[in-house]
Amino acid sequence: MTNGAYRRLSGLLHLGGRSPLLETDDNGLIHLVTSDDLSSFEGARVVVEGHLSGTDRLNLTWIGRAPA
């Protein structure tokens, strides 16, 4: 069940630990909740979309590489 605000964020994707982590452009840290394999995005600048769950978790619905 997702009832948080829908957001589009960009930043650098880090893998490791229990969940993928997005270091946002404003230096925030957001844990991404997904069952998808994001290894092809590791270390890349990405754009993500999804519903916020609390202040630091995003239920991921879409991810793509950020434009250069």
Sequence and secondary structure as in RCSB ss.txt:
>XXXX:A:sequence
MTNGAYRRLSGLLHLGGRSPLLETDDNGLIHLVTSDDLSSFEGARVVVEGHLSGTDRLNLTWIGRAPA
>XXXX:A:secstr
   S EEEEEEEEE  TTS EEEETTS EEEEE SS  GGGTTSEEEEEEEE SSSEEEEEEEEE   
